[in-house]
Amino acid sequence: HGRGGGEVITCHSNGHRQEYCDARIRRGVRLVRQDSRSACIEGQTWGWDRRGIWVSDGCRAQFQVN
């Protein structure tokens, strides 16, 4: 891992359900790559808290956790 790099987690939602991906987040989360046709919009179809990352409405993406 480089200086700026945390682990990268793939998190995806099937359909309209909200899915939760466990992660230990210290400073924040950055969307690295969107893999879904559905848009991944922070605060709408994805977000995070101290326990992990959530996605919904078909968002599938890779997130870097810092």
PDB file as gemmi writes it, atoms N, CA and C in Angstrom:
CRYST1    1.000    1.000    1.000  90.00  90.00  90.00 P 1                      
ATOM      1  N   HIS A   1       0.838  -1.204   0.000  1.00  0.00           N  
ATOM      2  CA  HIS A   1       0.000   0.000   0.000  1.00  0.00           C  
ATOM      3  C   HIS A   1       0.872   1.252   0.000  1.00  0.00           C  
ATOM      4  N   GLY A   2       0.503   2.213  -0.813  1.00  0.00           N  
ATOM      5  CA  GLY A   2       1.234   3.470  -0.834  1.00  0.00           C  
ATOM      6  C   GLY A   2       0.842   4.331   0.348  1.00  0.00           C  
ATOM      7  N   ARG A   3       1.449   5.490   0.421  1.00  0.00           N  
ATOM      8  CA  ARG A   3       1.180   6.378   1.559  1.00  0.00           C  
ATOM      9  C   ARG A   3      -0.291   6.758   1.650  1.00  0.00           C  
ATOM     10  N   GLY A   4      -0.917   7.076   0.503  1.00  0.00           N  
ATOM     11  CA  GLY A   4      -2.284   7.552   0.540  1.00  0.00           C  
ATOM     12  C   GLY A   4      -3.311   6.449   0.494  1.00  0.00           C  
ATOM     13  N   GLY A   5      -2.874   5.192   0.366  1.00  0.00           N  
ATOM     14  CA  GLY A   5      -3.812   4.137   0.037  1.00  0.00           C  
ATOM     15  C   GLY A   5      -4.308   3.348   1.218  1.00  0.00           C  
ATOM     16  N   GLY A   6      -5.618   3.259   1.344  1.00  0.00           N  
ATOM     17  CA  GLY A   6      -6.201   2.312   2.277  1.00  0.00           C  
ATOM     18  C   GLY A   6      -6.652   1.105   1.484  1.00  0.00           C  
ATOM     19  N   GLU A   7      -7.409   0.219   2.121  1.00  0.00           N  
ATOM     20  CA  GLU A   7      -7.877  -0.951   1.401  1.00  0.00           C  
ATOM     21  C   GLU A   7      -9.015  -0.573   0.465  1.00  0.00           C  
ATOM     22  N   VAL A   8      -9.165  -1.369  -0.598  1.00  0.00           N  
ATOM     23  CA  VAL A   8     -10.238  -1.149  -1.561  1.00  0.00           C  
ATOM     24  C   VAL A   8     -11.282  -2.238  -1.375  1.00  0.00           C  
ATOM     25  N   ILE A   9     -12.528  -1.828  -1.239  1.00  0.00           N  
ATOM     26  CA  ILE A   9     -13.646  -2.734  -0.993  1.00  0.00           C  
ATOM     27  C   ILE A   9     -14.643  -2.600  -2.127  1.00  0.00           C  
ATOM     28  N   THR A  10     -15.119  -3.737  -2.640  1.00  0.00           N  
ATOM     29  CA  THR A  10     -16.200  -3.713  -3.621  1.00  0.00           C  
ATOM     30  C   THR A  10     -17.515  -3.924  -2.884  1.00  0.00           C  
ATOM     31  N   CYS A  11     -18.462  -3.036  -3.126  1.00  0.00           N  
ATOM     32  CA  CYS A  11     -19.749  -3.112  -2.445  1.00  0.00           C  
ATOM     33  C   CYS A  11     -20.830  -2.956  -3.507  1.00  0.00           C  
ATOM     34  N   HIS A  12     -21.848  -3.811  -3.470  1.00  0.00           N  
ATOM     35  CA  HIS A  12     -22.887  -3.688  -4.498  1.00  0.00           C  
ATOM     36  C   HIS A  12     -24.263  -3.996  -3.963  1.00  0.00           C  
ATOM     37  N   SER A  13     -25.232  -3.343  -4.575  1.00  0.00           N  
ATOM     38  CA  SER A  13     -26.634  -3.481  -4.209  1.00  0.00           C  
ATOM     39  C   SER A  13     -27.357  -4.205  -5.330  1.00  0.00           C  
ATOM     40  N   ASN A  14     -28.196  -5.167  -4.966  1.00  0.00           N  
ATOM     41  CA  ASN A  14     -29.032  -5.848  -5.950  1.00  0.00           C  
ATOM     42  C   ASN A  14     -30.414  -5.220  -5.916  1.00  0.00           C  
ATOM     43  N   GLY A  15     -30.840  -4.675  -7.035  1.00  0.00           N  
ATOM     44  CA  GLY A  15     -32.154  -4.062  -7.078  1.00  0.00           C  
ATOM     45  C   GLY A  15     -32.200  -2.826  -6.203  1.00  0.00           C  
ATOM     46  N   HIS A  16     -33.313  -2.673  -5.478  1.00  0.00           N  
ATOM     47  CA  HIS A  16     -33.494  -1.444  -4.707  1.00  0.00           C  
ATOM     48  C   HIS A  16     -33.111  -1.607  -3.245  1.00  0.00           C  
ATOM     49  N   ARG A  17     -32.666  -2.811  -2.861  1.00  0.00           N  
ATOM     50  CA  ARG A  17     -32.311  -3.027  -1.456  1.00  0.00           C  
ATOM     51  C   ARG A  17     -31.027  -2.283  -1.101  1.00  0.00           C  
ATOM     52  N   GLN A  18     -30.990  -1.834   0.144  1.00  0.00           N  
ATOM     53  CA  GLN A  18     -29.757  -1.233   0.629  1.00  0.00           C  
ATOM     54  C   GLN A  18     -28.879  -2.345   1.181  1.00  0.00           C  
ATOM     55  N   GLU A  19     -27.625  -2.359   0.763  1.00  0.00           N  
ATOM     56  CA  GLU A  19     -26.668  -3.344   1.255  1.00  0.00           C  
ATOM     57  C   GLU A  19     -25.608  -2.621   2.065  1.00  0.00           C  
ATOM     58  N   TYR A  20     -25.050  -3.357   3.047  1.00  0.00           N  
ATOM     59  CA  TYR A  20     -24.059  -2.774   3.939  1.00  0.00           C  
ATOM     60  C   TYR A  20     -22.785  -3.592   3.852  1.00  0.00           C  
ATOM     61  N   CYS A  21     -21.664  -2.919   3.663  1.00  0.00           N  
ATOM     62  CA  CYS A  21     -20.369  -3.601   3.599  1.00  0.00           C  
ATOM     63  C   CYS A  21     -19.525  -3.136   4.779  1.00  0.00           C  
ATOM     64  N   ASP A  22     -19.164  -4.090   5.628  1.00  0.00           N  
ATOM     65  CA  ASP A  22     -18.368  -3.758   6.809  1.00  0.00           C  
ATOM     66  C   ASP A  22     -16.991  -3.240   6.406  1.00  0.00           C  
ATOM     67  N   ALA A  23     -16.556  -2.190   7.058  1.00  0.00           N  
ATOM     68  CA  ALA A  23     -15.220  -1.651   6.823  1.00  0.00           C  
ATOM     69  C   ALA A  23     -14.827  -0.843   8.048  1.00  0.00           C  
ATOM     70  N   ARG A  24     -13.539  -0.835   8.351  1.00  0.00           N  
ATOM     71  CA  ARG A  24     -13.064   0.005   9.451  1.00  0.00           C  
ATOM     72  C   ARG A  24     -12.567   1.310   8.841  1.00  0.00           C  
ATOM     73  N   ILE A  25     -13.350   2.362   9.036  1.00  0.00           N  
ATOM     74  CA  ILE A  25     -13.069   3.635   8.382  1.00  0.00           C  
ATOM     75  C   ILE A  25     -12.550   4.621   9.415  1.00  0.00           C  
ATOM     76  N   ARG A  26     -11.384   5.167   9.156  1.00  0.00           N  
ATOM     77  CA  ARG A  26     -10.809   6.141  10.083  1.00  0.00           C  
ATOM     78  C   ARG A  26     -11.066   7.567   9.589  1.00  0.00           C  
ATOM     79  N   ARG A  27     -10.687   7.845   8.345  1.00  0.00           N  
ATOM     80  CA  ARG A  27     -10.798   9.222   7.850  1.00  0.00           C  
ATOM     81  C   ARG A  27     -11.916   9.413   6.832  1.00  0.00           C  
ATOM     82  N   GLY A  28     -12.126   8.434   5.989  1.00  0.00           N  
ATOM     83  CA  GLY A  28     -13.151   8.630   4.970  1.00  0.00           C  
ATOM     84  C   GLY A  28     -13.125   7.558   3.907  1.00  0.00           C  
ATOM     85  N   VAL A  29     -14.001   7.719   2.939  1.00  0.00           N  
ATOM     86  CA  VAL A  29     -14.162   6.760   1.852  1.00  0.00           C  
ATOM     87  C   VAL A  29     -14.174   7.531   0.540  1.00  0.00           C  
ATOM     88  N   ARG A  30     -13.515   6.949  -0.473  1.00  0.00           N  
ATOM     89  CA  ARG A  30     -13.496   7.565  -1.791  1.00  0.00           C  
ATOM     90  C   ARG A  30     -13.965   6.533  -2.806  1.00  0.00           C  
ATOM     91  N   LEU A  31     -14.856   6.930  -3.704  1.00  0.00           N  
ATOM     92  CA  LEU A  31     -15.293   6.030  -4.765  1.00  0.00           C  
ATOM     93  C   LEU A  31     -14.181   5.972  -5.802  1.00  0.00           C  
ATOM     94  N   VAL A  32     -13.636   4.767  -6.021  1.00  0.00           N  
ATOM     95  CA  VAL A  32     -12.521   4.607  -6.948  1.00  0.00           C  
ATOM     96  C   VAL A  32     -13.032   4.283  -8.345  1.00  0.00           C  
ATOM     97  N   ARG A  33     -13.968   3.335  -8.438  1.00  0.00           N  
ATOM     98  CA  ARG A  33     -14.464   2.928  -9.753  1.00  0.00           C  
ATOM     99  C   ARG A  33     -15.898   2.444  -9.649  1.00  0.00           C  
ATOM    100  N   GLN A  34     -16.757   3.016 -10.472  1.00  0.00           N  
ATOM    101  CA  GLN A  34     -18.151   2.561 -10.528  1.00  0.00           C  
ATOM    102  C   GLN A  34     -18.243   1.424 -11.533  1.00  0.00           C  
ATOM    103  N   ASP A  35     -18.820   0.306 -11.114  1.00  0.00           N  
ATOM    104  CA  ASP A  35     -18.932  -0.866 -11.984  1.00  0.00           C  
ATOM    105  C   ASP A  35     -20.357  -1.109 -12.464  1.00  0.00           C  
ATOM    106  N   SER A  36     -21.300  -0.297 -12.013  1.00  0.00           N  
ATOM    107  CA  SER A  36     -22.705  -0.525 -12.364  1.00  0.00           C  
ATOM    108  C   SER A  36     -23.171   0.484 -13.407  1.00  0.00           C  
ATOM    109  N   ARG A  37     -24.246   0.101 -14.123  1.00  0.00           N  
ATOM    110  CA  ARG A  37     -24.892   1.068 -15.011  1.00  0.00           C  
ATOM    111  C   ARG A  37     -25.645   2.097 -14.183  1.00  0.00           C  
ATOM    112  N   SER A  38     -26.184   1.648 -13.046  1.00  0.00           N  
ATOM    113  CA  SER A  38     -26.877   2.576 -12.148  1.00  0.00           C  
ATOM    114  C   SER A  38     -25.869   3.544 -11.538  1.00  0.00           C  
ATOM    115  N   ALA A  39     -26.274   4.789 -11.418  1.00  0.00           N  
ATOM    116  CA  ALA A  39     -25.368   5.814 -10.895  1.00  0.00           C  
ATOM    117  C   ALA A  39     -25.094   5.609  -9.411  1.00  0.00           C  
ATOM    118  N   CYS A  40     -23.843   5.817  -9.027  1.00  0.00           N  
ATOM    119  CA  CYS A  40     -23.462   5.815  -7.616  1.00  0.00           C  
ATOM    120  C   CYS A  40     -23.249   7.271  -7.208  1.00  0.00           C  
ATOM    121  N   ILE A  41     -24.192   7.802  -6.444  1.00  0.00           N  
ATOM    122  CA  ILE A  41     -24.161   9.212  -6.057  1.00  0.00           C  
ATOM    123  C   ILE A  41     -24.062   9.285  -4.540  1.00  0.00           C  
ATOM    124  N   GLU A  42     -22.995   9.899  -4.049  1.00  0.00           N  
ATOM    125  CA  GLU A  42     -22.791   9.956  -2.598  1.00  0.00           C  
ATOM    126  C   GLU A  42     -23.947  10.684  -1.927  1.00  0.00           C  
ATOM    127  N   GLY A  43     -24.453  10.089  -0.861  1.00  0.00           N  
ATOM    128  CA  GLY A  43     -25.567  10.667  -0.131  1.00  0.00           C  
ATOM    129  C   GLY A  43     -26.927  10.229  -0.662  1.00  0.00           C  
ATOM    130  N   GLN A  44     -26.942   9.654  -1.871  1.00  0.00           N  
ATOM    131  CA  GLN A  44     -28.196   9.170  -2.449  1.00  0.00           C  
ATOM    132  C   GLN A  44     -28.181   7.658  -2.620  1.00  0.00           C  
ATOM    133  N   THR A  45     -27.185   7.148  -3.362  1.00  0.00           N  
ATOM    134  CA  THR A  45     -27.119   5.700  -3.576  1.00  0.00           C  
ATOM    135  C   THR A  45     -25.891   5.069  -2.939  1.00  0.00           C  
ATOM    136  N   TRP A  46     -25.084   5.873  -2.267  1.00  0.00           N  
ATOM    137  CA  TRP A  46     -24.033   5.287  -1.425  1.00  0.00           C  
ATOM    138  C   TRP A  46     -23.619   6.296  -0.361  1.00  0.00           C  
ATOM    139  N   GLY A  47     -23.027   5.754   0.693  1.00  0.00           N  
ATOM    140  CA  GLY A  47     -22.543   6.595   1.775  1.00  0.00           C  
ATOM    141  C   GLY A  47     -21.777   5.731   2.764  1.00  0.00           C  
ATOM    142  N   TRP A  48     -21.368   6.328   3.860  1.00  0.00           N  
ATOM    143  CA  TRP A  48     -20.590   5.565   4.837  1.00  0.00           C  
ATOM    144  C   TRP A  48     -20.774   6.151   6.227  1.00  0.00           C  
ATOM    145  N   ASP A  49     -20.466   5.315   7.198  1.00  0.00           N  
ATOM    146  CA  ASP A  49     -20.358   5.764   8.582  1.00  0.00           C  
ATOM    147  C   ASP A  49     -19.159   5.033   9.179  1.00  0.00           C  
ATOM    148  N   ARG A  50     -18.983   5.103  10.471  1.00  0.00           N  
ATOM    149  CA  ARG A  50     -17.787   4.503  11.080  1.00  0.00           C  
ATOM    150  C   ARG A  50     -17.717   2.989  10.897  1.00  0.00           C  
ATOM    151  N   ARG A  51     -18.864   2.355  10.699  1.00  0.00           N  
ATOM    152  CA  ARG A  51     -18.888   0.891  10.638  1.00  0.00           C  
ATOM    153  C   ARG A  51     -18.718   0.333   9.233  1.00  0.00           C  
ATOM    154  N   GLY A  52     -18.966   1.152   8.230  1.00  0.00           N  
ATOM    155  CA  GLY A  52     -18.832   0.623   6.886  1.00  0.00           C  
ATOM    156  C   GLY A  52     -19.500   1.481   5.833  1.00  0.00           C  
ATOM    157  N   ILE A  53     -19.701   0.868   4.677  1.00  0.00           N  
ATOM    158  CA  ILE A  53     -20.212   1.551   3.496  1.00  0.00           C  
ATOM    159  C   ILE A  53     -21.577   0.970   3.153  1.00  0.00           C  
ATOM    160  N   TRP A  54     -22.523   1.834   2.764  1.00  0.00           N  
ATOM    161  CA  TRP A  54     -23.809   1.327   2.291  1.00  0.00           C  
ATOM    162  C   TRP A  54     -24.007   1.730   0.830  1.00  0.00           C  
ATOM    163  N   VAL A  55     -24.697   0.871   0.098  1.00  0.00           N  
ATOM    164  CA  VAL A  55     -25.054   1.167  -1.292  1.00  0.00           C  
ATOM    165  C   VAL A  55     -26.513   0.775  -1.494  1.00  0.00           C  
ATOM    166  N   SER A  56     -27.169   1.401  -2.465  1.00  0.00           N  
ATOM    167  CA  SER A  56     -28.564   1.066  -2.755  1.00  0.00           C  
ATOM    168  C   SER A  56     -28.871   1.323  -4.225  1.00  0.00           C  
ATOM    169  N   ASP A  57     -30.060   0.901  -4.650  1.00  0.00           N  
ATOM    170  CA  ASP A  57     -30.573   1.164  -6.004  1.00  0.00           C  
ATOM    171  C   ASP A  57     -29.629   0.713  -7.108  1.00  0.00           C  
ATOM    172  N   GLY A  58     -28.993  -0.443  -6.918  1.00  0.00           N  
ATOM    173  CA  GLY A  58     -28.181  -1.018  -7.988  1.00  0.00           C  
ATOM    174  C   GLY A  58     -26.777  -0.469  -8.109  1.00  0.00           C  
ATOM    175  N   CYS A  59     -26.373   0.401  -7.213  1.00  0.00           N  
ATOM    176  CA  CYS A  59     -24.999   0.919  -7.257  1.00  0.00           C  
ATOM    177  C   CYS A  59     -24.022  -0.214  -6.952  1.00  0.00           C  
ATOM    178  N   ARG A  60     -23.014  -0.359  -7.799  1.00  0.00           N  
ATOM    179  CA  ARG A  60     -21.918  -1.298  -7.555  1.00  0.00           C  
ATOM    180  C   ARG A  60     -20.626  -0.554  -7.854  1.00  0.00           C  
ATOM    181  N   ALA A  61     -19.729  -0.549  -6.881  1.00  0.00           N  
ATOM    182  CA  ALA A  61     -18.510   0.229  -7.061  1.00  0.00           C  
ATOM    183  C   ALA A  61     -17.404  -0.272  -6.151  1.00  0.00           C  
ATOM    184  N   GLN A  62     -16.191   0.187  -6.467  1.00  0.00           N  
ATOM    185  CA  GLN A  62     -15.045  -0.076  -5.610  1.00  0.00           C  
ATOM    186  C   GLN A  62     -14.753   1.203  -4.836  1.00  0.00           C  
ATOM    187  N   PHE A  63     -14.569   1.033  -3.538  1.00  0.00           N  
ATOM    188  CA  PHE A  63     -14.352   2.173  -2.650  1.00  0.00           C  
ATOM    189  C   PHE A  63     -13.016   2.020  -1.948  1.00  0.00           C  
ATOM    190  N   GLN A  64     -12.260   3.097  -1.880  1.00  0.00           N  
ATOM    191  CA  GLN A  64     -11.024   3.082  -1.106  1.00  0.00           C  
ATOM    192  C   GLN A  64     -11.325   3.627   0.280  1.00  0.00           C  
ATOM    193  N   VAL A  65     -10.950   2.845   1.284  1.00  0.00           N  
ATOM    194  CA  VAL A  65     -11.216   3.192   2.677  1.00  0.00           C  
ATOM    195  C   VAL A  65      -9.939   3.748   3.295  1.00  0.00           C  
ATOM    196  N   ASN A  66     -10.042   4.913   3.896  1.00  0.00           N  
ATOM    197  CA  ASN A  66      -8.881   5.523   4.546  1.00  0.00           C  
ATOM    198  C   ASN A  66      -9.153   5.753   6.024  1.00  0.00           C  
TER     199      ASN A  66                                                      
END                                                                             
